[in-house]
Amino acid sequence: MSIFPFSKKELLTEAEKQQLVQAIRDSERLTSGEIRLYVESRCKYVSPMERAKEIFRQLGMEKTKRRNGVILYIALKDRQFAILGDRGIHEKVGSAFWVKEAELLVSYFTRNEYVAGIDACIREIGESLCQHFPFEGDDENELPDDIVIGR
């Protein structure tokens, strides 16, 4: 999907990174689910979804206990993104949920509210994860909350 331009010097400012990491932490606080954000300049594939699948595997996201990891992939210069949920969460929410989240991102991006859109998307995904995979006493944070910045 098409998205937005960012400056060539910096994909995200430190304040924006902190805001988005906090959104991830807040969203994961009450769920066993995992959310990762991967941002790079260019998509190495024609399809951002294929790139998201590759990164999903590289980050070991398919190894979560309940198969409830979600990656939000963004290629800034190419103006593309993909949202990919593992089998566990996809079986609960279905394809319509991912389409709705993509539409949410586009609605923010068309208003030039890029970081706010990513934040809102992370938080909505988190709400869904909380609904379907609520935190249980033995749950642990299986994956880092940091943003992965590619090339």
MODELLER restraints for C-alpha pairs under 7 A, 6 or more apart:
rsr = mdl.restraints
at = mdl.atoms
rsr.add(forms.Gaussian(group=physical.xy_distance, feature=features.Distance(at['CA:1:A'], at['CA:80:A']), mean=4.83, stdev=0.5))
rsr.add(forms.Gaussian(group=physical.xy_distance, feature=features.Distance(at['CA:1:A'], at['CA:81:A']), mean=5.68, stdev=0.5))
rsr.add(forms.Gaussian(group=physical.xy_distance, feature=features.Distance(at['CA:2:A'], at['CA:79:A']), mean=4.71, stdev=0.5))
rsr.add(forms.Gaussian(group=physical.xy_distance, feature=features.Distance(at['CA:2:A'], at['CA:80:A']), mean=4.68, stdev=0.5))
rsr.add(forms.Gaussian(group=physical.xy_distance, feature=features.Distance(at['CA:3:A'], at['CA:79:A']), mean=4.21, stdev=0.5))
rsr.add(forms.Gaussian(group=physical.xy_distance, feature=features.Distance(at['CA:3:A'], at['CA:80:A']), mean=5.53, stdev=0.5))
rsr.add(forms.Gaussian(group=physical.xy_distance, feature=features.Distance(at['CA:3:A'], at['CA:106:A']), mean=6.86, stdev=0.5))
rsr.add(forms.Gaussian(group=physical.xy_distance, feature=features.Distance(at['CA:3:A'], at['CA:109:A']), mean=6.21, stdev=0.5))
rsr.add(forms.Gaussian(group=physical.xy_distance, feature=features.Distance(at['CA:4:A'], at['CA:76:A']), mean=6.49, stdev=0.5))
rsr.add(forms.Gaussian(group=physical.xy_distance, feature=features.Distance(at['CA:4:A'], at['CA:79:A']), mean=5.32, stdev=0.5))
rsr.add(forms.Gaussian(group=physical.xy_distance, feature=features.Distance(at['CA:4:A'], at['CA:109:A']), mean=6.32, stdev=0.5))
rsr.add(forms.Gaussian(group=physical.xy_distance, feature=features.Distance(at['CA:5:A'], at['CA:76:A']), mean=6.28, stdev=0.5))
rsr.add(forms.Gaussian(group=physical.xy_distance, feature=features.Distance(at['CA:5:A'], at['CA:77:A']), mean=6.28, stdev=0.5))
rsr.add(forms.Gaussian(group=physical.xy_distance, feature=features.Distance(at['CA:5:A'], at['CA:79:A']), mean=6.88, stdev=0.5))
rsr.add(forms.Gaussian(group=physical.xy_distance, feature=features.Distance(at['CA:6:A'], at['CA:76:A']), mean=6.56, stdev=0.5))
rsr.add(forms.Gaussian(group=physical.xy_distance, feature=features.Distance(at['CA:16:A'], at['CA:115:A']), mean=6.77, stdev=0.5))
rsr.add(forms.Gaussian(group=physical.xy_distance, feature=features.Distance(at['CA:20:A'], at['CA:119:A']), mean=5.83, stdev=0.5))
rsr.add(forms.Gaussian(group=physical.xy_distance, feature=features.Distance(at['CA:21:A'], at['CA:145:A']), mean=6.19, stdev=0.5))
rsr.add(forms.Gaussian(group=physical.xy_distance, feature=features.Distance(at['CA:21:A'], at['CA:146:A']), mean=5.83, stdev=0.5))
rsr.add(forms.Gaussian(group=physical.xy_distance, feature=features.Distance(at['CA:21:A'], at['CA:147:A']), mean=6.67, stdev=0.5))
rsr.add(forms.Gaussian(group=physical.xy_distance, feature=features.Distance(at['CA:23:A'], at['CA:119:A']), mean=6.01, stdev=0.5))
rsr.add(forms.Gaussian(group=physical.xy_distance, feature=features.Distance(at['CA:23:A'], at['CA:122:A']), mean=6.53, stdev=0.5))
rsr.add(forms.Gaussian(group=physical.xy_distance, feature=features.Distance(at['CA:23:A'], at['CA:123:A']), mean=6.33, stdev=0.5))
rsr.add(forms.Gaussian(group=physical.xy_distance, feature=features.Distance(at['CA:24:A'], at['CA:35:A']), mean=6.41, stdev=0.5))
rsr.add(forms.Gaussian(group=physical.xy_distance, feature=features.Distance(at['CA:24:A'], at['CA:122:A']), mean=6.42, stdev=0.5))
rsr.add(forms.Gaussian(group=physical.xy_distance, feature=features.Distance(at['CA:24:A'], at['CA:145:A']), mean=6.28, stdev=0.5))
rsr.add(forms.Gaussian(group=physical.xy_distance, feature=features.Distance(at['CA:25:A'], at['CA:145:A']), mean=6.52, stdev=0.5))
rsr.add(forms.Gaussian(group=physical.xy_distance, feature=features.Distance(at['CA:27:A'], at['CA:123:A']), mean=5.53, stdev=0.5))
rsr.add(forms.Gaussian(group=physical.xy_distance, feature=features.Distance(at['CA:27:A'], at['CA:126:A']), mean=4.36, stdev=0.5))
rsr.add(forms.Gaussian(group=physical.xy_distance, feature=features.Distance(at['CA:27:A'], at['CA:127:A']), mean=6.80, stdev=0.5))
rsr.add(forms.Gaussian(group=physical.xy_distance, feature=features.Distance(at['CA:28:A'], at['CA:34:A']), mean=6.43, stdev=0.5))
rsr.add(forms.Gaussian(group=physical.xy_distance, feature=features.Distance(at['CA:28:A'], at['CA:126:A']), mean=6.18, stdev=0.5))
rsr.add(forms.Gaussian(group=physical.xy_distance, feature=features.Distance(at['CA:30:A'], at['CA:130:A']), mean=5.88, stdev=0.5))
rsr.add(forms.Gaussian(group=physical.xy_distance, feature=features.Distance(at['CA:30:A'], at['CA:134:A']), mean=6.03, stdev=0.5))
rsr.add(forms.Gaussian(group=physical.xy_distance, feature=features.Distance(at['CA:30:A'], at['CA:135:A']), mean=4.90, stdev=0.5))
rsr.add(forms.Gaussian(group=physical.xy_distance, feature=features.Distance(at['CA:31:A'], at['CA:129:A']), mean=6.10, stdev=0.5))
rsr.add(forms.Gaussian(group=physical.xy_distance, feature=features.Distance(at['CA:31:A'], at['CA:130:A']), mean=4.71, stdev=0.5))
rsr.add(forms.Gaussian(group=physical.xy_distance, feature=features.Distance(at['CA:31:A'], at['CA:133:A']), mean=5.55, stdev=0.5))
rsr.add(forms.Gaussian(group=physical.xy_distance, feature=features.Distance(at['CA:31:A'], at['CA:134:A']), mean=4.45, stdev=0.5))
rsr.add(forms.Gaussian(group=physical.xy_distance, feature=features.Distance(at['CA:31:A'], at['CA:135:A']), mean=4.09, stdev=0.5))
rsr.add(forms.Gaussian(group=physical.xy_distance, feature=features.Distance(at['CA:32:A'], at['CA:133:A']), mean=5.84, stdev=0.5))
rsr.add(forms.Gaussian(group=physical.xy_distance, feature=features.Distance(at['CA:32:A'], at['CA:134:A']), mean=6.31, stdev=0.5))
rsr.add(forms.Gaussian(group=physical.xy_distance, feature=features.Distance(at['CA:32:A'], at['CA:135:A']), mean=5.24, stdev=0.5))
rsr.add(forms.Gaussian(group=physical.xy_distance, feature=features.Distance(at['CA:32:A'], at['CA:139:A']), mean=5.76, stdev=0.5))
rsr.add(forms.Gaussian(group=physical.xy_distance, feature=features.Distance(at['CA:33:A'], at['CA:68:A']), mean=5.06, stdev=0.5))
rsr.add(forms.Gaussian(group=physical.xy_distance, feature=features.Distance(at['CA:33:A'], at['CA:69:A']), mean=5.71, stdev=0.5))
rsr.add(forms.Gaussian(group=physical.xy_distance, feature=features.Distance(at['CA:33:A'], at['CA:129:A']), mean=5.69, stdev=0.5))
rsr.add(forms.Gaussian(group=physical.xy_distance, feature=features.Distance(at['CA:33:A'], at['CA:133:A']), mean=6.43, stdev=0.5))
rsr.add(forms.Gaussian(group=physical.xy_distance, feature=features.Distance(at['CA:34:A'], at['CA:68:A']), mean=6.42, stdev=0.5))
rsr.add(forms.Gaussian(group=physical.xy_distance, feature=features.Distance(at['CA:34:A'], at['CA:69:A']), mean=4.50, stdev=0.5))
rsr.add(forms.Gaussian(group=physical.xy_distance, feature=features.Distance(at['CA:34:A'], at['CA:70:A']), mean=6.16, stdev=0.5))
rsr.add(forms.Gaussian(group=physical.xy_distance, feature=features.Distance(at['CA:34:A'], at['CA:143:A']), mean=6.63, stdev=0.5))
rsr.add(forms.Gaussian(group=physical.xy_distance, feature=features.Distance(at['CA:35:A'], at['CA:69:A']), mean=5.81, stdev=0.5))
rsr.add(forms.Gaussian(group=physical.xy_distance, feature=features.Distance(at['CA:35:A'], at['CA:70:A']), mean=4.84, stdev=0.5))
rsr.add(forms.Gaussian(group=physical.xy_distance, feature=features.Distance(at['CA:35:A'], at['CA:71:A']), mean=5.81, stdev=0.5))
rsr.add(forms.Gaussian(group=physical.xy_distance, feature=features.Distance(at['CA:36:A'], at['CA:70:A']), mean=6.34, stdev=0.5))
rsr.add(forms.Gaussian(group=physical.xy_distance, feature=features.Distance(at['CA:36:A'], at['CA:71:A']), mean=4.80, stdev=0.5))
rsr.add(forms.Gaussian(group=physical.xy_distance, feature=features.Distance(at['CA:36:A'], at['CA:72:A']), mean=6.28, stdev=0.5))
rsr.add(forms.Gaussian(group=physical.xy_distance, feature=features.Distance(at['CA:36:A'], at['CA:145:A']), mean=6.53, stdev=0.5))
rsr.add(forms.Gaussian(group=physical.xy_distance, feature=features.Distance(at['CA:36:A'], at['CA:147:A']), mean=6.80, stdev=0.5))
rsr.add(forms.Gaussian(group=physical.xy_distance, feature=features.Distance(at['CA:37:A'], at['CA:71:A']), mean=5.85, stdev=0.5))
rsr.add(forms.Gaussian(group=physical.xy_distance, feature=features.Distance(at['CA:37:A'], at['CA:72:A']), mean=4.91, stdev=0.5))
rsr.add(forms.Gaussian(group=physical.xy_distance, feature=features.Distance(at['CA:37:A'], at['CA:73:A']), mean=6.12, stdev=0.5))
rsr.add(forms.Gaussian(group=physical.xy_distance, feature=features.Distance(at['CA:37:A'], at['CA:147:A']), mean=5.19, stdev=0.5))
rsr.add(forms.Gaussian(group=physical.xy_distance, feature=features.Distance(at['CA:37:A'], at['CA:148:A']), mean=6.26, stdev=0.5))
rsr.add(forms.Gaussian(group=physical.xy_distance, feature=features.Distance(at['CA:38:A'], at['CA:72:A']), mean=6.26, stdev=0.5))
rsr.add(forms.Gaussian(group=physical.xy_distance, feature=features.Distance(at['CA:38:A'], at['CA:73:A']), mean=4.92, stdev=0.5))
rsr.add(forms.Gaussian(group=physical.xy_distance, feature=features.Distance(at['CA:38:A'], at['CA:74:A']), mean=6.29, stdev=0.5))
rsr.add(forms.Gaussian(group=physical.xy_distance, feature=features.Distance(at['CA:38:A'], at['CA:147:A']), mean=5.99, stdev=0.5))
rsr.add(forms.Gaussian(group=physical.xy_distance, feature=features.Distance(at['CA:38:A'], at['CA:148:A']), mean=4.70, stdev=0.5))
rsr.add(forms.Gaussian(group=physical.xy_distance, feature=features.Distance(at['CA:38:A'], at['CA:149:A']), mean=5.92, stdev=0.5))
rsr.add(forms.Gaussian(group=physical.xy_distance, feature=features.Distance(at['CA:39:A'], at['CA:73:A']), mean=6.06, stdev=0.5))
rsr.add(forms.Gaussian(group=physical.xy_distance, feature=features.Distance(at['CA:39:A'], at['CA:74:A']), mean=4.84, stdev=0.5))
rsr.add(forms.Gaussian(group=physical.xy_distance, feature=features.Distance(at['CA:39:A'], at['CA:75:A']), mean=5.97, stdev=0.5))
rsr.add(forms.Gaussian(group=physical.xy_distance, feature=features.Distance(at['CA:39:A'], at['CA:148:A']), mean=6.28, stdev=0.5))
rsr.add(forms.Gaussian(group=physical.xy_distance, feature=features.Distance(at['CA:39:A'], at['CA:149:A']), mean=4.97, stdev=0.5))
rsr.add(forms.Gaussian(group=physical.xy_distance, feature=features.Distance(at['CA:39:A'], at['CA:150:A']), mean=5.92, stdev=0.5))
rsr.add(forms.Gaussian(group=physical.xy_distance, feature=features.Distance(at['CA:40:A'], at['CA:74:A']), mean=6.38, stdev=0.5))
rsr.add(forms.Gaussian(group=physical.xy_distance, feature=features.Distance(at['CA:40:A'], at['CA:75:A']), mean=4.93, stdev=0.5))
rsr.add(forms.Gaussian(group=physical.xy_distance, feature=features.Distance(at['CA:40:A'], at['CA:76:A']), mean=6.25, stdev=0.5))
rsr.add(forms.Gaussian(group=physical.xy_distance, feature=features.Distance(at['CA:40:A'], at['CA:149:A']), mean=5.70, stdev=0.5))
rsr.add(forms.Gaussian(group=physical.xy_distance, feature=features.Distance(at['CA:40:A'], at['CA:150:A']), mean=4.34, stdev=0.5))
rsr.add(forms.Gaussian(group=physical.xy_distance, feature=features.Distance(at['CA:40:A'], at['CA:151:A']), mean=5.08, stdev=0.5))
rsr.add(forms.Gaussian(group=physical.xy_distance, feature=features.Distance(at['CA:41:A'], at['CA:75:A']), mean=5.04, stdev=0.5))
rsr.add(forms.Gaussian(group=physical.xy_distance, feature=features.Distance(at['CA:41:A'], at['CA:76:A']), mean=4.82, stdev=0.5))
rsr.add(forms.Gaussian(group=physical.xy_distance, feature=features.Distance(at['CA:41:A'], at['CA:77:A']), mean=4.96, stdev=0.5))
rsr.add(forms.Gaussian(group=physical.xy_distance, feature=features.Distance(at['CA:41:A'], at['CA:78:A']), mean=6.90, stdev=0.5))
rsr.add(forms.Gaussian(group=physical.xy_distance, feature=features.Distance(at['CA:41:A'], at['CA:151:A']), mean=5.69, stdev=0.5))
rsr.add(forms.Gaussian(group=physical.xy_distance, feature=features.Distance(at['CA:42:A'], at['CA:75:A']), mean=5.01, stdev=0.5))
rsr.add(forms.Gaussian(group=physical.xy_distance, feature=features.Distance(at['CA:42:A'], at['CA:76:A']), mean=6.46, stdev=0.5))
rsr.add(forms.Gaussian(group=physical.xy_distance, feature=features.Distance(at['CA:42:A'], at['CA:77:A']), mean=5.61, stdev=0.5))
rsr.add(forms.Gaussian(group=physical.xy_distance, feature=features.Distance(at['CA:42:A'], at['CA:78:A']), mean=5.33, stdev=0.5))
rsr.add(forms.Gaussian(group=physical.xy_distance, feature=features.Distance(at['CA:43:A'], at['CA:51:A']), mean=6.82, stdev=0.5))
rsr.add(forms.Gaussian(group=physical.xy_distance, feature=features.Distance(at['CA:43:A'], at['CA:75:A']), mean=5.45, stdev=0.5))
rsr.add(forms.Gaussian(group=physical.xy_distance, feature=features.Distance(at['CA:43:A'], at['CA:78:A']), mean=6.50, stdev=0.5))
rsr.add(forms.Gaussian(group=physical.xy_distance, feature=features.Distance(at['CA:44:A'], at['CA:51:A']), mean=6.81, stdev=0.5))
rsr.add(forms.Gaussian(group=physical.xy_distance, feature=features.Distance(at['CA:45:A'], at['CA:51:A']), mean=6.04, stdev=0.5))
rsr.add(forms.Gaussian(group=physical.xy_distance, feature=features.Distance(at['CA:48:A'], at['CA:80:A']), mean=6.41, stdev=0.5))
rsr.add(forms.Gaussian(group=physical.xy_distance, feature=features.Distance(at['CA:48:A'], at['CA:81:A']), mean=5.88, stdev=0.5))
rsr.add(forms.Gaussian(group=physical.xy_distance, feature=features.Distance(at['CA:48:A'], at['CA:82:A']), mean=5.69, stdev=0.5))
rsr.add(forms.Gaussian(group=physical.xy_distance, feature=features.Distance(at['CA:49:A'], at['CA:82:A']), mean=5.29, stdev=0.5))
rsr.add(forms.Gaussian(group=physical.xy_distance, feature=features.Distance(at['CA:52:A'], at['CA:73:A']), mean=5.78, stdev=0.5))
rsr.add(forms.Gaussian(group=physical.xy_distance, feature=features.Distance(at['CA:52:A'], at['CA:82:A']), mean=6.42, stdev=0.5))
rsr.add(forms.Gaussian(group=physical.xy_distance, feature=features.Distance(at['CA:52:A'], at['CA:84:A']), mean=6.84, stdev=0.5))
rsr.add(forms.Gaussian(group=physical.xy_distance, feature=features.Distance(at['CA:56:A'], at['CA:71:A']), mean=6.67, stdev=0.5))
rsr.add(forms.Gaussian(group=physical.xy_distance, feature=features.Distance(at['CA:61:A'], at['CA:69:A']), mean=5.84, stdev=0.5))
rsr.add(forms.Gaussian(group=physical.xy_distance, feature=features.Distance(at['CA:62:A'], at['CA:86:A']), mean=6.57, stdev=0.5))
rsr.add(forms.Gaussian(group=physical.xy_distance, feature=features.Distance(at['CA:64:A'], at['CA:142:A']), mean=6.59, stdev=0.5))
rsr.add(forms.Gaussian(group=physical.xy_distance, feature=features.Distance(at['CA:66:A'], at['CA:88:A']), mean=6.22, stdev=0.5))
rsr.add(forms.Gaussian(group=physical.xy_distance, feature=features.Distance(at['CA:67:A'], at['CA:86:A']), mean=5.58, stdev=0.5))
rsr.add(forms.Gaussian(group=physical.xy_distance, feature=features.Distance(at['CA:67:A'], at['CA:87:A']), mean=5.87, stdev=0.5))
rsr.add(forms.Gaussian(group=physical.xy_distance, feature=features.Distance(at['CA:67:A'], at['CA:88:A']), mean=4.72, stdev=0.5))
rsr.add(forms.Gaussian(group=physical.xy_distance, feature=features.Distance(at['CA:68:A'], at['CA:85:A']), mean=6.91, stdev=0.5))
rsr.add(forms.Gaussian(group=physical.xy_distance, feature=features.Distance(at['CA:68:A'], at['CA:86:A']), mean=5.46, stdev=0.5))
rsr.add(forms.Gaussian(group=physical.xy_distance, feature=features.Distance(at['CA:68:A'], at['CA:87:A']), mean=6.89, stdev=0.5))
rsr.add(forms.Gaussian(group=physical.xy_distance, feature=features.Distance(at['CA:68:A'], at['CA:88:A']), mean=4.99, stdev=0.5))
rsr.add(forms.Gaussian(group=physical.xy_distance, feature=features.Distance(at['CA:68:A'], at['CA:89:A']), mean=4.89, stdev=0.5))
rsr.add(forms.Gaussian(group=physical.xy_distance, feature=features.Distance(at['CA:69:A'], at['CA:85:A']), mean=5.89, stdev=0.5))
rsr.add(forms.Gaussian(group=physical.xy_distance, feature=features.Distance(at['CA:69:A'], at['CA:86:A']), mean=5.43, stdev=0.5))
rsr.add(forms.Gaussian(group=physical.xy_distance, feature=features.Distance(at['CA:70:A'], at['CA:84:A']), mean=5.59, stdev=0.5))
rsr.add(forms.Gaussian(group=physical.xy_distance, feature=features.Distance(at['CA:70:A'], at['CA:85:A']), mean=4.24, stdev=0.5))
rsr.add(forms.Gaussian(group=physical.xy_distance, feature=features.Distance(at['CA:70:A'], at['CA:86:A']), mean=6.25, stdev=0.5))
rsr.add(forms.Gaussian(group=physical.xy_distance, feature=features.Distance(at['CA:71:A'], at['CA:83:A']), mean=5.83, stdev=0.5))
rsr.add(forms.Gaussian(group=physical.xy_distance, feature=features.Distance(at['CA:71:A'], at['CA:84:A']), mean=5.32, stdev=0.5))
rsr.add(forms.Gaussian(group=physical.xy_distance, feature=features.Distance(at['CA:71:A'], at['CA:85:A']), mean=6.49, stdev=0.5))
rsr.add(forms.Gaussian(group=physical.xy_distance, feature=features.Distance(at['CA:72:A'], at['CA:82:A']), mean=6.10, stdev=0.5))
rsr.add(forms.Gaussian(group=physical.xy_distance, feature=features.Distance(at['CA:72:A'], at['CA:83:A']), mean=4.69, stdev=0.5))
rsr.add(forms.Gaussian(group=physical.xy_distance, feature=features.Distance(at['CA:72:A'], at['CA:84:A']), mean=6.66, stdev=0.5))
rsr.add(forms.Gaussian(group=physical.xy_distance, feature=features.Distance(at['CA:73:A'], at['CA:81:A']), mean=5.37, stdev=0.5))
rsr.add(forms.Gaussian(group=physical.xy_distance, feature=features.Distance(at['CA:73:A'], at['CA:82:A']), mean=5.15, stdev=0.5))
rsr.add(forms.Gaussian(group=physical.xy_distance, feature=features.Distance(at['CA:73:A'], at['CA:83:A']), mean=6.21, stdev=0.5))
rsr.add(forms.Gaussian(group=physical.xy_distance, feature=features.Distance(at['CA:74:A'], at['CA:80:A']), mean=6.03, stdev=0.5))
rsr.add(forms.Gaussian(group=physical.xy_distance, feature=features.Distance(at['CA:74:A'], at['CA:81:A']), mean=4.33, stdev=0.5))
rsr.add(forms.Gaussian(group=physical.xy_distance, feature=features.Distance(at['CA:74:A'], at['CA:82:A']), mean=6.67, stdev=0.5))
rsr.add(forms.Gaussian(group=physical.xy_distance, feature=features.Distance(at['CA:75:A'], at['CA:81:A']), mean=6.00, stdev=0.5))
rsr.add(forms.Gaussian(group=physical.xy_distance, feature=features.Distance(at['CA:83:A'], at['CA:98:A']), mean=6.78, stdev=0.5))
rsr.add(forms.Gaussian(group=physical.xy_distance, feature=features.Distance(at['CA:92:A'], at['CA:132:A']), mean=6.93, stdev=0.5))
rsr.add(forms.Gaussian(group=physical.xy_distance, feature=features.Distance(at['CA:101:A'], at['CA:121:A']), mean=6.15, stdev=0.5))
rsr.add(forms.Gaussian(group=physical.xy_distance, feature=features.Distance(at['CA:104:A'], at['CA:121:A']), mean=6.84, stdev=0.5))
rsr.add(forms.Gaussian(group=physical.xy_distance, feature=features.Distance(at['CA:105:A'], at['CA:117:A']), mean=5.20, stdev=0.5))
rsr.add(forms.Gaussian(group=physical.xy_distance, feature=features.Distance(at['CA:105:A'], at['CA:118:A']), mean=6.56, stdev=0.5))
rsr.add(forms.Gaussian(group=physical.xy_distance, feature=features.Distance(at['CA:105:A'], at['CA:121:A']), mean=6.59, stdev=0.5))
rsr.add(forms.Gaussian(group=physical.xy_distance, feature=features.Distance(at['CA:108:A'], at['CA:114:A']), mean=6.28, stdev=0.5))
rsr.add(forms.Gaussian(group=physical.xy_distance, feature=features.Distance(at['CA:108:A'], at['CA:117:A']), mean=4.90, stdev=0.5))
rsr.add(forms.Gaussian(group=physical.xy_distance, feature=features.Distance(at['CA:109:A'], at['CA:117:A']), mean=6.59, stdev=0.5))
